[in-house]
Amino acid sequence: MRGTRHWWRRKSTPAKVETYTRWSFHFFGVLEVLALGVPNFHQVGPRLATVLCSLVVVHAVLCMLVASRALDWTRGRRAQPVRLLWALAALTAVIAVGAVGVAERGPAGPGVDSAAGGVFGGVLCFGAGMITLGVHNRRRVVAVVSGFAFGAGIVSFPLGMPGLGSLVVACVVLLGGGFLAFTSVFSVWLLNAVYALDEARETRARLAVAEERLRFGRDLHDVMGRNLAVIALKSELAVQLSRRGRPEAVEQMIEVQRIAQESQREVRDVVRGYREADLEVELAGARGVLGAAGISCEVRGDPAGLPAEVQSALGWVVREATTNVLRHGDAGKCAVVVRLSEGHVVLTVENDGVTEPAGADSPGAPGGAAASDGSGLAGLRERLSAVGGTLEAGPVGGGVFRLTAEVPLPQAAGVVLEAAS
């Protein structure tokens, strides 16, 4: 018993549904034997009852086999069981004709007609229901059920049944076969839907992992881009100073060491997922880094009092813009302005040195403050959208590139800051 429970628990939910569906169709075969074969022993003699019950058992076993192979075909595990479908149709027709022949030409008895009629209609209904498992087209399903019903009427009429009786038999087969066919088609549809939902869940999980990887990559780009550019700049400066025998080379290398240690800390913060950028610190850092690179940097505006989430989002904008001013074009001056405008904080970064036109969204545009060769714009827009902000970037003429980030202030903070300004 424990082994059975362990076997069942190890199955996934779609596999459990498939097992339940498969054994439900096998139960139909058992039901066919119990409903059509066993009662014959109470209605006719043992010899005839044994013959009829044996035919029903053979038909039920073939129905079980067709159901199993058809489900495998539905799930794409094997080819369509065409031969088995034709074999079941032929066996169903032979048993139905034999049952009608027994009723009309067989031994006389009070229960012979009832037993033969039950076998006749029952095998046609079960046969039609199981065959529809092997076809997917609705028209073919309707054609199979209608064909069995029409065949029941055609076969029974020449063998002595009255016209009304043949019509009743055809209607009974149509209703019974149609019900079993609908059950089969619905069961297959439900099984496929469960598998599709499971695949969609797995796909969503994989997409979530991929999205997290992209986010992590953007975060690393944002963290390391400026710091590596500064390290390269200061290392080159230290080399030049060292070649000239200047003592300032040691100070530059100490600064490189500090930035490298800061980069290690920030990478650890990225891995842990706890990472905020301070706008005031980033503005001071931008002024110092650009000044060390020989780029005149003017910073206007006071970010004090801004909400933490707004400062964090705009801080990353300043960091990304500074990185790209260093890496692209030949900027000589840069201006960073922070101002309040009708409940919004607007950050503008402008730099000259744009050597050729570039689109606002074209990463890698020479001289652009947001012209990142990675996912800079995507990362910035993602951060700003989290606080309801927007980002615009592009050349404005005269060799100037402008990046504008606008973030709405929370209502309470906006009122306080507007009053203070």
N, C-alpha and C positions, 0 to 999 in steps of 0.2 A: 504493500500500500504506500509506504514511504517512497519507494522507487517511482511509482506512478505520479505521486505529487511532485517529486523532484523533476521528473520528465516534463510535467505540465508547466511548472514554474520557470523552467529554462527557456520556454518558447516565448517569442515576442508576441505582442498583441495581434498583429496581422496573422502570424502563424497559428495562434489560437483560434482566430476566426476561421481560417482556412480548414483547420482540423475539425472544427464544429460543423462547417458547411459540408465537408467531405463525408463525415459520418452521418449527417442528416440524410444525404442521398443514399447512403448504404442502408439507413433505416427504412427508406422508402421500399427498398428491395425486400427487407424482412416484412414490412407491412403488406406488400403484395402477396407474399406467400401466406401470411396469416389471414388475409382478407379473401383471397381467391382460391388458394390451394387446400388449406386445412378444412374449411367448412364442407368440402365435397364428400368427406368421409361420413358426414351425417345426412347427406342427401341422396347419394347413389351407392351402388355396391362397391365393395373394396377394390375390385379389379379396375373398374372405370375410374374410381376416385384416385387410385394410385397413378394411373396414366395421366389424368388431368393435373394432379398435384406435381408430378414430375415435370410436365411441360411448364407449369408456372414457376417451379424452382429454377429450371434452366433459363427461363426468360428473366427472372429476377437477378440471377447471377450475372447474366450478360448486361443487364441494366446497370448493376453496380460497377462492372468493369468499364462500361462506356462513361459513366459519371466520373470515375476516377481519371480516366485518360482525357476526358473533355476538360476537367478542371486543370490538369497539367498543361493542356494546350492553351487554355485561357491565360495562364500565368507565364506562357512562353517557354515552358520546359521541354516540350516535345511537339512533334508535328500534329496537325489535325487528324484525328482518328477516323478517316473517311471509311476505311474498310469495316471497322467496327460499327459505324453508324449504319452502313448498308446491311451488314449482317443482322443488326438488331431489327431494322425495318423488315427484312425478309423473314426472320424468325417470328416477329409479331404477326405478319400477314399469314404465315403458315399456321400458327396456333389459332388465330381468329377464324380462319376458314375451317380448320379441323373442328373447332368448338361448334360452329354453326352446323357442320356436317353431322356431328354427334347428336345435336338437338333435333335435326330433321330426319336423319337416317339411322341413328344409333338405336341401342336397346330401349325398349319402352319402360317407362317408370315415372312415378309422380315427381321426382326431384331432378330428372335428367335435364329437362329444359331449363330449369332454374340454374343448375350448376353450369351447364354449357353457356348459357347467356351471361352469367357472371364472369366466366373466364373470357368470353369473347369481348365484352365491353371493357373489362379490367385491363387486359393486356394491351388493348389499343390505347387506353388512356395513359398507362404507365410508359408504354413505348414512345408515344408522342412527346410526353414530358421529358423523358431522358434524351431523346434525339435532339431536342431544342438546345440542350447544353452544348452541343457540338457546332452550333451555328450562331453567328452574332447579328446578322442582318435581321431587322424586324420583319421585313417582307418574307424572308425565308422561314422565320418562326411561324408566322401566320399561315404560310403555305403548307408547312408540315402538319400543323393541327387541322387545317381545313382538309388537306388531303386524306388524313386518317379518318376524319368524320365522313367525308364523301365516300371513301372506300368502304367504310362500315355499311353505309346504306346500299352501295352497289353490290357488295358481296352477299348481304343478307337477303336482298329481294329475290334473286334468281333461285335461292335455295328453299323457297317456299314461304317466306315471311310475307305478310300482307304489306301493301304500300305504306299504310299508316304506321305499322310496326317498324318498318325500315327507316322511316323518317324519325321516329322517336329514338331509335338506336343511334342514328347519325347525330341527333341533337345531344343525346347523353354523352357520346364520345367527344363531341365538340366542346361541351361544357367541362367535362372531366379532364380531357387532354389540355384544354385551354388553361384550366386552373393550375395543373401541374407544370405546364409550360411557363406560365407567369411566375410561379414559385421558383422555377429553375433560373429564368432570366433575372429575376430580382435578386436571387441569392448570388449569382455571378457578379451583377452590378455592385452589390453591397461589398463583396469580397474585393473587387478591384478598387472601390472607393476607399476601403480601409488601407489597402496597400499604398494608394496614391497619397492619402493623408499622412501615412508614416514616412513616405519618401519626402513629402513636403516639409515635415517636421525636421527630418535629417538635413534637408537642403537649407532650411532656415538656420539650423544650428551651425552648419558649415559657413553660411554667409555671415553669421554673427562673429564667428572666429576670424574670417577674412577681414571683416570690417574692423575688428579690434586690432588686427595686425596692421592694417592701413593707418589706423589712428596712432598706434604705437610708433610706426615709421615716421608719420608726420611730426609727432612729438619729438622724436630724436632729431629730426631735421631742424625743428625750431630751436631746440636746446643747443645742438652742436654747431649749427651753421655759423652763427656770429662768433662763437668762442674759437672755433678753428681758424676762422679768417683773422681774428685778432692775434692768435698764437703765431700764425704764419707771418703776419705783418711785423710783430714785435721781434720774432726770431730773425727775420731779415734785417731789421734795424740793429739788433744786437750784433749780428755778423759784421755789418758795415762799421759799427762803432769799435768792435774788437780789432778789426783790421787797421783802424786808425790809432789804436792804442788808447782809446777813450775809456775812462772808468765808468761812464754811464751804461756800458754794455752789461755790467753786472746787474744794475737796477732793472734793465729791460728783461733779463733772464729771470730775475726774481718775480717780475710781473707775469712772465709766461708761466712760471711755476704756480703762481696764485690762480691764474685763470684755469690752468689744467686741473688743479684741485677743485676749483668751483665747478668745472665741467663734470668731474667725477661725482660730486654731490648731486648735481642736477640730474644726471643720468640715473642715479639711485632713486631719486624722487620720481622720475618717470616710471621706473620699474614698479615702484610701490603704488603709483597712481595718485600720489599727493603732490600737487605741483601748482603753485600760484606765482604769478609775476606781478611785481609792484611797479606801477607806472612811474612814480617819482624816481625809483632806483634805475629803471630802464632809460629814462630821459637823461639822467646824469651819466649813465654808462655810454649812451649814444654820443653825448657831447665829448666825453673823454676819448672814446675809440676813434671817432671821426677826426678829432683834433690830432690824435697821434698819427693818423694816416695822412695828415696834411690837408684835410678837408675842413673848411670853415663851417662850423655848425652853430646855428642860432636856435635857441629853445625859448618859446614864449608860452605863457600860461601857467597856472598853478593847479596841479591835480589834487591838492589837499582836499579832503572831505568827500571825495567820490566814493561810492560804494565799492566794496572789495571785488565783487564780480566784474564791475565795469573797469576798474583799474587793471585787473588781471587780463581781461580781453584786450584792452588797449595797450598794455605792456607788451604782449606778444606781437602786436602790430608794430610797435616801435622796434622791437628786437629784429623782426623779419625785415623791416624796411632798412634798418642799419646794416644788416648782413648784406643785402643786395646792393646798397650804395657802395659798399666796399668791394664787392665781387664783380660788379658790372659797370661798364662805361668808364668815364674818366671825369668823375665829379670833382668840382672845385669848391662848391659850397652847397650847404643843405640847410633847410629851415624846417623846424618842427613846431607846430602851433597846436595848443589845446585850448578850446573855448567852449562856452556854454551857449546854446541857441535853442530857445523855446522848448525847454525840457529835454534837450538832447546834449550829449557831449560829442563834439566834433574834433577829431584828430586829423591834422593835415601834415603830410611829409612831402616836401618838394626838394628836388635836387637837379642840378644841371648836368651837362656831360652826356646827354642822350645823343648818340651818333647816328641813329637811324630810327624811323618811325616803328612803333610796335603797338599791337592791339592791347587793350586793357587787360585781356585775359591770357596774354601770351607769355607763358613762363620762359624765362631766359632772354627777355628783351633787353638789349644793351642799355645800361644806364638806368633802368627802371627801378624805383624804390621797392616795388613789389615784384620785380621781374625775377622770379626764382626759377632755377633750372630743376627744381624738384616739385614738391606739392605745396609750395608756400601759400599761393592764393587759396587753394582748397582748404588748407589748414586754418588760415585766417578767417575765411568765410564761415567755416564750421564753428569756430570759437565765437565769432560775432553773432551768428544766428542763434546760439544758445542763450544770448542775452537780448535778442531782438534787434541786433545791429545789422548794418549793411557795410559793404566795402566797394569802393570804386577806385580804379587805377588806370592810368594811361597818360600819354604825352599830351601836353597842353600848348605846344608850340614854343619856338625859340630855344629848342634843345632842353626843355624842362619837362621832367616827369613828375606827376603829382599822384599821391595816394591819399584817399580820403576815407576815413572810418567814422561812422556815426552810430552812436549807441544811445538808446533812450534811457533816461533816468527813472528810477522808481518815483512815484508821485510825491511821497513825503520828502525824499532827498532832494528832488527837483525844486520844491518850494523853498527849502532851507537854503540851497545853493544860489538860487536866483535872488533871494532876499539879501544874502551875504554879498553877492556881486553888485 
